[in-house]
Amino acid sequence: MKKRPTKKRPTRDSKSTGALAGRRKTLPPAVSKAKASAKDFEAVLRLIDASRTRAVAAVNTALIELYWKIGQFISRRIAGAGWGQGTVEALAEHIRRQQPNARGFSASNLWRMMQFFETYRDLSKLAALLRELPWSHHLAILSRCKRDEERQFYLQRAIIERWSLRELQRQLNGALYERVALAGPNLAPALRDTRPEAAAIFKDSYLVEFLNLPIEHSEADLEQALIEQLRKFLIELGRDFCFVGRQFPLQVGRRDFAIDLLFFNRALNCLVAFELKIEEFQPEHLGKLEFYLEALDRNVKKPHEQPSIGVLLCATRDHEVVEYALSRAASPALVAEYQTRLPDRKLLQAKLHDFYAFAESQAGAQSPRKLKRTTKRSV
């Protein structure tokens, strides 16, 4: 029986073997068995979100600049060429026929563009702020604010706090500008002297109408409602506040204590303790709050953090009593009021009008003396 001849397998020389090995080493990453992590995918999502945010901001900037230029054009035509209401309505109709897909160019909106330009054309310092807010925010501010200072206030707050249109309208309804202008926060000297920036972070009164509390309510009811509506309360406090806990435990000696609500403020880099009182402010309330702040600084505060700040949030307070009580307070604290109902905006506006009128009369009474002193110096 004949044996079949065995076929010799082709041998690979060293060159071909080396070339193959080289190809194996340079295989593309696609054939790698390594698995991408969820963090890698999230990084890509963050890039997409960041790009979308920049795109939306760019579109908004271009839109505001367009409305500004249209408002400027109409304003100059009215002043120089005698344009009237009929001409602006004809312009709106012309835009509708020539650009049927364009939105936001009705006659009423064209008049608002002119108002937008004429309101801010002499306020060059606000030019950068105007581009950062959507048109809907500008319409809300233009329709509700009467003074340049008031408009600037809401422009800056809306940008810093990143208010939605609904939140901006809520603050307008709550007369935030009038409340801030008529009364700043009641700060203890230890807070006012060491952390002057706190005056711009804390408020004299906090509007919590969203809690829907009955007129008669307990401290437990107030605390529970604030926790249930924590997101809205954080918006009311300001964007740099972060929630730490409720009934935050403190142990001093052999006794246990608890802070009603504890927050951290990123701008101030410190813990902020809120003590809730459903009755009128009493001077003895400060003693307990100062005790809590001492315990926080000794046992809870981290080495890189600033001394803790305390807020007494009361239903009502006598401003003179508060001033006396805070004048000798050794701890950085303040007394604020919470309001469960929208304030009477017209009443606050009337008070603010009287305030401005008094300030202007005082300035007018002083101007002759200033003029006289200036004249003497020039001579």
C-alpha positions as CSV (number, residue, x, y, z in Angstrom):
1,M,0.0,0.0,0.0
2,K,1.4,3.3,-1.2
3,K,1.7,6.1,1.3
4,R,0.4,9.4,0.2
5,P,3.2,11.9,0.0
6,T,2.8,14.5,2.8
7,K,2.6,18.1,1.7
8,K,5.1,20.3,3.2
9,R,3.7,23.4,4.8
10,P,5.2,26.6,3.5
11,T,7.7,28.0,5.8
12,R,7.7,31.7,6.7
13,D,10.9,33.5,6.5
14,S,12.0,35.9,9.2
15,K,11.0,38.9,7.1
16,S,7.4,37.8,6.5
17,T,7.1,36.8,10.2
18,G,8.3,40.2,11.3
19,A,6.0,42.0,8.9
20,L,3.0,40.0,10.2
21,A,4.0,40.8,13.8
22,G,4.2,44.4,12.9
23,R,0.8,44.4,11.4
24,R,-0.6,42.8,14.5
25,K,0.9,45.5,16.7
26,T,-0.6,48.3,14.6
27,L,-4.1,47.0,14.6
28,P,-6.6,49.9,14.9
29,P,-8.2,50.5,18.3
30,A,-11.6,49.4,17.0
31,V,-10.7,45.8,17.4
32,S,-9.6,46.2,21.0
33,K,-11.6,44.3,23.5
34,A,-11.3,47.2,26.1
35,K,-14.7,48.5,27.1
36,A,-15.5,52.2,27.4
37,S,-16.9,53.3,30.7
38,A,-20.0,55.2,31.4
39,K,-17.9,58.2,32.4
40,D,-16.5,58.3,28.9
41,F,-20.0,58.5,27.5
42,E,-21.0,61.1,30.0
43,A,-18.0,63.2,29.0
44,V,-19.3,63.2,25.4
45,L,-22.8,64.2,26.6
46,R,-21.3,67.1,28.5
47,L,-19.6,68.3,25.3
48,I,-22.9,68.1,23.4
49,D,-24.7,70.0,26.2
50,A,-22.0,72.7,26.3
51,S,-22.1,73.1,22.6
52,R,-25.9,73.5,22.6
53,T,-25.7,76.0,25.4
54,R,-23.2,78.1,23.4
55,A,-25.3,77.8,20.3
56,V,-28.4,79.0,22.2
57,A,-26.5,81.9,23.7
58,A,-25.1,82.9,20.3
59,V,-28.6,82.8,18.7
60,N,-30.0,84.9,21.6
61,T,-27.2,87.4,21.3
62,A,-27.8,87.7,17.5
63,L,-31.6,88.1,18.1
64,I,-31.3,90.8,20.7
65,E,-28.8,92.7,18.4
66,L,-31.3,92.4,15.5
67,Y,-34.2,93.7,17.7
68,W,-31.9,96.6,18.9
69,K,-31.1,97.6,15.3
70,I,-34.7,97.4,14.1
71,G,-35.8,99.5,17.1
72,Q,-33.0,102.0,16.4
73,F,-34.1,102.2,12.7
74,I,-37.8,102.7,13.5
75,S,-36.9,105.3,16.2
76,R,-34.8,107.4,13.8
77,R,-37.5,107.1,11.0
78,I,-40.1,108.3,13.4
79,A,-38.0,111.2,14.6
80,G,-36.6,112.2,11.1
81,A,-39.0,111.0,8.5
82,G,-42.3,111.4,10.4
83,W,-43.2,107.7,10.5
84,G,-46.4,107.0,12.4
85,Q,-48.4,104.0,13.6
86,G,-49.7,103.3,10.1
87,T,-46.2,103.1,8.6
88,V,-45.0,100.7,11.3
89,E,-48.1,98.5,10.7
90,A,-47.3,98.6,6.9
91,L,-43.8,97.5,7.7
92,A,-45.1,94.6,9.7
93,E,-47.3,93.5,6.9
94,H,-44.5,93.9,4.4
95,I,-42.3,91.6,6.5
96,R,-45.1,89.1,6.8
97,R,-45.5,88.9,3.0
98,Q,-41.8,88.8,2.1
99,Q,-40.8,86.6,5.0
100,P,-43.8,84.4,5.8
101,N,-41.8,82.0,8.0
102,A,-40.4,84.9,10.2
103,R,-42.0,85.2,13.6
104,G,-42.0,88.0,16.1
105,F,-42.3,90.9,13.7
106,S,-45.9,92.0,14.4
107,A,-46.6,95.7,14.6
108,S,-46.9,95.5,18.4
109,N,-43.5,93.8,18.7
110,L,-41.9,96.3,16.4
111,W,-43.1,99.1,18.7
112,R,-41.6,97.1,21.6
113,M,-38.2,96.9,19.8
114,M,-38.3,100.7,19.5
115,Q,-39.1,101.0,23.2
116,F,-36.3,98.6,23.9
117,F,-33.8,100.8,22.0
118,E,-35.1,104.1,23.4
119,T,-35.0,102.8,27.0
120,Y,-31.4,101.7,27.0
121,R,-29.7,103.8,24.2
122,D,-28.2,106.2,26.8
123,L,-27.2,103.4,29.2
124,S,-24.0,102.0,27.5
125,K,-23.0,100.3,30.8
126,L,-25.9,97.9,30.4
127,A,-25.1,96.9,26.8
128,A,-23.4,93.7,27.8
129,L,-26.2,92.7,30.1
130,L,-28.9,93.2,27.4
131,R,-27.4,90.4,25.3
132,E,-27.5,87.8,28.1
133,L,-31.3,87.7,28.6
134,P,-34.0,86.3,26.3
135,W,-36.4,88.7,24.6
136,S,-39.3,87.5,26.9
137,H,-37.3,88.6,30.0
138,H,-36.8,92.0,28.4
139,L,-40.5,92.4,27.7
140,A,-41.4,91.5,31.3
141,I,-38.9,94.1,32.7
142,L,-39.9,96.8,30.2
143,S,-43.6,96.4,31.0
144,R,-43.2,96.5,34.8
145,C,-40.2,98.8,35.6
146,K,-40.4,102.6,35.6
147,R,-36.9,103.6,36.6
148,D,-33.4,102.9,35.2
149,E,-32.2,101.7,38.6
150,E,-35.1,99.2,38.8
151,R,-34.5,97.9,35.3
152,Q,-30.8,97.5,36.0
153,F,-31.5,95.7,39.2
154,Y,-33.7,93.1,37.6
155,L,-31.3,92.7,34.6
156,Q,-28.4,91.9,36.9
157,R,-30.4,89.7,39.3
158,A,-31.9,87.7,36.5
159,I,-28.5,87.0,35.0
160,I,-26.7,86.2,38.2
161,E,-29.5,84.0,39.6
162,R,-30.4,82.6,36.1
163,W,-34.0,83.2,36.6
164,S,-36.5,81.6,34.3
165,L,-39.3,83.9,32.9
166,R,-41.7,82.5,35.6
167,E,-39.3,83.3,38.4
168,L,-38.6,86.8,37.0
169,Q,-42.3,87.5,36.9
170,R,-42.6,86.1,40.5
171,Q,-39.9,88.5,41.7
172,L,-41.6,91.4,39.9
173,N,-44.9,90.6,41.5
174,G,-43.2,90.3,44.8
175,A,-41.7,93.8,44.5
176,L,-38.2,92.6,45.2
177,Y,-36.6,95.8,44.1
178,E,-38.9,97.9,46.3
179,R,-38.2,95.7,49.3
180,V,-34.4,95.8,48.8
181,A,-34.4,99.5,48.1
182,L,-36.5,100.4,51.1
183,A,-34.8,98.2,53.6
184,G,-31.5,96.3,53.5
185,P,-30.8,93.2,55.6
186,N,-30.4,93.7,59.4
187,L,-26.8,92.6,59.9
188,A,-24.9,92.3,63.2
189,P,-21.7,94.4,63.3
190,A,-19.7,91.2,63.4
191,L,-21.1,90.3,60.0
192,R,-21.3,93.7,58.4
193,D,-17.7,94.6,59.3
194,T,-16.0,91.3,58.5
195,R,-18.1,90.2,55.5
196,P,-19.5,93.3,53.8
197,E,-20.5,91.3,50.7
198,A,-23.1,89.6,52.8
199,A,-25.4,92.6,52.4
200,A,-25.8,91.8,48.7
201,I,-26.4,88.1,49.4
202,F,-29.0,88.1,52.2
203,K,-32.4,89.8,52.1
204,D,-34.4,91.8,54.6
205,S,-37.4,89.6,53.9
206,Y,-38.0,86.3,52.1
207,L,-41.1,85.7,50.1
208,V,-42.5,82.2,50.6
209,E,-46.0,82.5,49.2
210,F,-45.4,79.2,47.3
211,L,-45.7,77.3,50.7
212,N,-49.5,77.9,50.8
213,L,-49.4,78.0,54.6
214,P,-52.5,78.9,56.5
215,I,-52.5,82.0,58.6
216,E,-52.2,80.0,61.8
217,H,-49.2,77.6,61.4
218,S,-46.6,76.1,63.7
219,E,-42.8,76.1,63.3
220,A,-43.0,72.4,62.4
221,D,-45.5,73.3,59.6
222,L,-43.2,76.0,58.3
223,E,-40.1,73.8,58.4
224,Q,-41.9,70.9,56.7
225,A,-43.3,73.2,54.0
226,L,-39.9,74.6,53.3
227,I,-38.4,71.1,52.9
228,E,-41.3,70.0,50.5
229,Q,-40.7,73.2,48.4
230,L,-36.9,73.1,48.9
231,R,-36.1,73.9,45.2
232,K,-38.3,77.0,45.2
233,F,-36.9,78.1,48.6
234,L,-33.3,77.7,47.3
235,I,-34.2,79.9,44.3
236,E,-35.6,82.5,46.7
237,L,-32.4,82.3,48.8
238,G,-30.0,82.7,45.9
239,R,-28.1,80.4,43.6
240,D,-25.0,80.0,45.8
241,F,-27.0,78.4,48.6
242,C,-26.7,74.6,49.0
243,F,-28.9,72.5,51.3
244,V,-27.1,70.6,54.1
245,G,-29.8,69.2,56.3
246,R,-32.9,69.8,58.5
247,Q,-32.8,69.4,62.3
248,F,-29.0,69.2,61.9
249,P,-27.7,67.5,65.1
250,L,-25.2,69.2,67.4
251,Q,-23.8,67.7,70.5
252,V,-22.4,70.0,73.2
253,G,-21.3,68.3,76.4
254,R,-23.9,65.7,77.2
255,R,-26.7,67.5,75.6
256,D,-28.1,67.2,72.0
257,F,-29.3,70.2,70.0
258,A,-30.6,70.6,66.5
259,I,-30.5,73.5,63.9
260,D,-33.8,73.9,62.0
261,L,-32.2,74.3,58.6
262,L,-28.5,74.3,57.6
263,F,-27.2,75.5,54.3
264,F,-23.8,76.2,52.8
265,N,-23.1,79.4,50.8
266,R,-20.5,78.9,48.1
267,A,-19.8,82.7,47.6
268,L,-19.2,83.2,51.3
269,N,-17.6,79.8,51.8
270,C,-19.4,79.2,55.1
271,L,-22.2,77.3,56.7
272,V,-25.5,79.3,57.2
273,A,-27.8,78.2,60.0
274,F,-31.5,79.2,59.7
275,E,-33.6,79.3,62.9
276,L,-37.4,79.6,62.3
277,K,-39.7,81.6,64.5
278,I,-43.4,82.0,63.7
279,E,-43.8,84.8,66.1
280,E,-42.3,88.3,66.4
281,F,-38.6,88.6,66.9
282,Q,-37.5,88.6,70.5
283,P,-33.9,89.6,71.7
284,E,-33.5,86.3,73.5
285,H,-33.7,84.5,70.2
286,L,-30.2,85.7,69.3
287,G,-28.6,84.0,72.3
288,K,-29.6,80.5,71.1
289,L,-28.5,81.3,67.5
290,E,-25.1,82.5,68.7
291,F,-24.7,79.3,70.7
292,Y,-25.4,77.2,67.6
293,L,-22.9,79.2,65.6
294,E,-20.2,78.6,68.2
295,A,-20.9,74.8,68.1
296,L,-20.8,74.8,64.3
297,D,-17.5,76.6,64.2
298,R,-15.9,74.3,66.8
299,N,-17.3,70.9,65.7
300,V,-18.6,71.1,62.2
301,K,-16.8,73.8,60.2
302,K,-13.8,72.6,58.1
303,P,-10.5,74.4,58.4
304,H,-10.7,76.1,55.0
305,E,-14.2,77.5,55.6
306,Q,-15.1,80.9,57.0
307,P,-17.0,81.4,60.3
308,S,-20.6,80.3,60.2
309,I,-23.4,82.8,59.7
310,G,-26.8,82.7,61.4
311,V,-30.2,83.8,60.2
312,L,-33.2,84.3,62.4
313,L,-36.2,84.0,60.1
314,C,-39.2,85.5,61.9
315,A,-42.8,86.1,61.1
316,T,-42.5,89.8,62.1
317,R,-40.1,92.1,63.8
318,D,-39.8,95.6,65.2
319,H,-36.9,97.2,63.3
320,E,-35.8,99.2,66.4
321,V,-35.8,96.2,68.6
322,V,-33.7,94.3,66.0
323,E,-31.3,97.2,65.8
324,Y,-30.8,97.3,69.5
325,A,-30.4,93.5,69.8
326,L,-27.9,93.2,66.9
327,S,-25.7,96.2,68.0
328,R,-24.0,94.2,70.7
329,A,-24.2,90.8,69.1
330,A,-20.8,89.2,69.0
331,S,-21.6,86.6,66.2
332,P,-22.1,87.1,62.5
333,A,-25.9,87.0,62.4
334,L,-28.9,88.7,60.9
335,V,-32.7,88.9,61.4
336,A,-35.0,88.5,58.4
337,E,-38.7,88.2,57.9
338,Y,-40.7,85.6,55.9
339,Q,-43.8,86.6,54.0
340,T,-46.4,84.0,53.1
341,R,-48.4,86.4,51.0
342,L,-47.5,88.7,48.1
343,P,-46.8,92.2,49.4
344,D,-48.9,95.2,48.3
345,R,-46.7,96.3,45.4
346,K,-48.5,99.6,44.8
347,L,-48.0,100.5,48.5
348,L,-44.3,99.7,48.2
349,Q,-44.0,101.7,45.0
350,A,-45.7,104.7,46.7
351,K,-43.2,104.4,49.6
352,L,-40.3,104.2,47.2
353,H,-41.6,107.2,45.3
354,D,-41.7,109.2,48.5
355,F,-38.2,108.0,49.3
356,Y,-36.8,109.2,46.0
357,A,-38.7,112.5,46.2
358,F,-37.2,113.1,49.7
359,A,-33.7,112.2,48.5
360,E,-34.0,114.5,45.5
361,S,-35.3,117.4,47.7
362,Q,-32.3,116.8,50.1
363,A,-29.9,116.9,47.1
364,G,-31.5,120.1,45.8
365,A,-31.2,121.7,49.2
366,Q,-27.5,120.9,49.4
367,S,-26.6,121.9,45.9
368,P,-26.5,125.7,46.5
369,R,-24.1,125.3,49.3
370,K,-21.9,122.9,47.2
371,L,-22.0,125.5,44.4
372,K,-21.0,128.3,46.7
373,R,-18.0,126.3,48.0
374,T,-17.0,125.4,44.5
375,T,-17.1,129.0,43.4
376,K,-14.9,130.1,46.3
377,R,-12.3,127.5,45.5
378,S,-12.3,128.5,41.8
379,V,-11.8,132.1,42.8
